[in-house]
Amino acid sequence: MINDTQKRNQILRKIYRIPSEKLEELDDFVSRLEQDINKKSKVMSFAGAWQNLDDSVFKDLTENLISNRQKNKRRIDE
């Protein structure tokens, strides 16, 4: 079984064989991978945000969800 360090070394060896004219494309690809990681961590930063929410507040939010949305709905003709 291959570990992370070995896999990274394999990838680096492949990168060194890539022609110079393809390096920009590779850099763009790696940048997109990094952006995906950052997006996921931003979303996960909200995990547990409602953990300490008072039960009465949560109940009010869920029971009145539809009516609150209807009150705040923007009309197309406005």
JOWO-V26206 format. One record per residue. N is the residue number from 1. RES is the residue in one letter. PSI is psi in whole degrees, -180 to 180 (999 if undefined). NEAR is the number of other ideal C-beta (glycine too) atoms within 12 Angstrom. Layout:
# JOWO-V26206
N_RES_PSI_NEAR, N_RES_PSI_NEAR
This chain:
# JOWO-V26206
1_M_138_5, 2_I_136_10, 3_N_176_9, 4_D_-43_10, 5_T_-43_10, 6_Q_-41_12, 7_K_-43_13, 8_R_-40_13, 9_N_-38_14, 10_Q_-45_15, 11_I_-43_19, 12_L_-41_14, 13_R_-40_12, 14_K_-39_13, 15_I_-41_19, 16_Y_-22_14, 17_R_-10_13, 18_I_135_18, 19_P_151_11, 20_S_-38_12, 21_E_-12_8, 22_K_-6_15, 23_L_-36_15, 24_E_-42_13, 25_E_-42_15, 26_L_-43_21, 27_D_-41_15, 28_D_-43_13, 29_F_-47_17, 30_V_-38_17, 31_S_-41_14, 32_R_-39_14, 33_L_-43_15, 34_E_-40_14, 35_Q_-40_14, 36_D_-41_14, 37_I_-43_14, 38_N_-39_14, 39_K_-43_13, 40_K_-40_14, 41_S_-33_13, 42_K_-43_12, 43_V_-44_12, 44_M_-18_12, 45_S_-18_11, 46_F_-7_11, 47_A_129_11, 48_G_7_9, 49_A_-30_10, 50_W_11_13, 51_Q_-42_9, 52_N_20_9, 53_L_133_14, 54_D_140_11, 55_D_-39_12, 56_S_-37_10, 57_V_-44_13, 58_F_-44_15, 59_K_-43_12, 60_D_-43_14, 61_L_-44_17, 62_T_-38_15, 63_E_-31_13, 64_N_15_15, 65_L_-51_14, 66_I_-46_12, 67_S_-37_13, 68_N_-39_13, 69_R_-39_11, 70_Q_-37_11, 71_K_-37_11, 72_N_-1_11, 73_K_131_11, 74_R_139_9, 75_R_144_8, 76_I_-37_5, 77_D_0_4, 78_E_999_5
